[in-house]
Amino acid sequence: MESETARIETARKVLRSIVRIDRQRCDGCGVCAARCPEGAVHMVDGRAELVAEELCDGIGLCASVCPNRAIRMENRQAVPFDPEGSASRRLAPGIGPEAEFRRRLQICCRASNCGRLCPRLVKQPGKAGVWCVDIQTGGKTELYRVLADPAFKCPEERF
């Protein structure tokens, strides 16, 4: 019979996209851990490991930079993503506005992956701009301007 704690833990899990790391394929280069904006992937005993599934945002930046294809995204039962927990782990005390802008830009917009990372990002072909489009209203704002604004809150709750 399942213990009460195990039953509660299982009940709180949801089906979502999350990383799976093949430790046999991982050569310990650390690129994935360095590029994980949420702090969900760390190096443990010389190999990449998902240390906190609640911090994995399911975007898969770590998988896209892995030279050995040791990381893949999969839909499985996991605890829900905790944007507050990931943000508190990412930010160092006293981070400056330029560093915060670069951090947000790294999370939000990878030039080759914009549409895949966020359903709100739209690149304007032939124009030097990336726009964040509000799906509800159709309104759009220039992404780099809003990322530099400390009051801006990501509508997808990435930061």
N, C-alpha and C positions, 0 to 999 in steps of 0.2 A: 504494500500500500504506500502511496506517495505521501511524503511528509507535507505538513502544512506550508512550510517555507518554500519547498519546491513547487507546490501547486500555485502559490501566489506568484512566484517568479515566472512560471510558464504562462499564467494568465495575463501578465503585463507585457508579454512579447507580441510584436506585430510583424506582419510580412512586409519586408522592405529590402531595398537594394543595399548591400553591404559587402565589404571586401572579404575575399578568401585568399590566404597566402599559402602557397606551396613551399614549405621550408626546404624541400629537396632541391627545388630549382633555384632558390635564393642563394646568391653567392656572398651576401653580406656587404654589398657595396654601400648601402645606406641612403641611396638617392631617394627612395620612397619615403623614408622617415623624415628626411630633410625637407621634402616638398609637401608633406601632409599638413595642410593649413589648420587642421583641427587638433593635431596632436594625438591622433588615435593610433598611429603606427609608430612603434619604437624598435630599436635594435635590442634584442634579448639573446644573450649567448651567441653573438655574432651573426644572427639572422633576424630578418624582419618579423614582427609579430603585431597583430592587432591587440593592443593592450586594454582597450576600453571600447566596446562596440557602441555604447551610447554616444561616443564622440565621433564616430564615423558618419559623415554626412551623406555617403552613398554616391558622391559625384565621381569618384574614381581617379582623381588626379594621381594618386600613388600608382595605380595600375598603368596609367598612360606613360609614366616616366620610367617604369621598371625595364631595364635592358634585357632581363632574362625571362620576361613574361611569367614571373612567379606569382603575380597578383592578378586576380580576375574579380569582376563584379558578379554577384549572384543574388537572386531574390531568395531570402530565407527568413525564418523566424529570428527576431533579434529584439532587444529592448529598443524602445523608441529613441530617435536622435534627440540629444539634449543640447540645443544651441547655446543655452546659458552656460552649461558646463564646459563646452568647447571654447567659448569666448574667454572664460576666466582662465583657462589653461594657456591660451595663446598670448594674451596680453601681458607684457611686463610692466611693472609700475613705472610711471614717468615716460611712457612711450610718446615720442614727439609726433606732430601732425604729419610730417613728411613720411615717417616710418609707418604711421597708421594708414596713410593713403596707399603706400606700396603694398601693405598687408592686405588691404581691402581689394586692391586691384588684382593681386595674386589670387585671392579667393574667387573674385567675381568674374574676371574676364581674361581668359587665355585666348589670344587672338584667333587661333585655329579651332578653338572649341566652343566659341560663344554660344551658338544655338543649342549645343548639346548640354552645356553646363546649366543654363538657366533659360526657362521658357520665356522670360521677359526680355532677353537681350536680342537686339536686332542690329546687324551691321548694315550700314548704308553703302551699297556698292558704288565705287567710284568717289566716295567722299571720305575725308579723314574724320570719321566719327563712329562712335558706338553709342547706341541709344538704348536706354532702359524704358521699355514700353509697359504702361499700366494696362493689363489685360482687360480690366473692368471698364475703364473709361476710354481707352485708346490714346490717352495722353502720353507724351514721351519727353524725356529729359536726357540731356547729354551726360553720359555715364561718368566721364572723368570729372566733371564739375560736381556731381552729387557725391561721388566717392570722396572728394576733398572736403566736403561739408561734414563737420563732426556731428551735426544733428541728424544727418541722413540715416535712416534705418532701412536695412534691406527688406523689401517686401517678401522675399523668399526666406527670410530669417537665417541667412548664412552668417551674418555678423550683426 
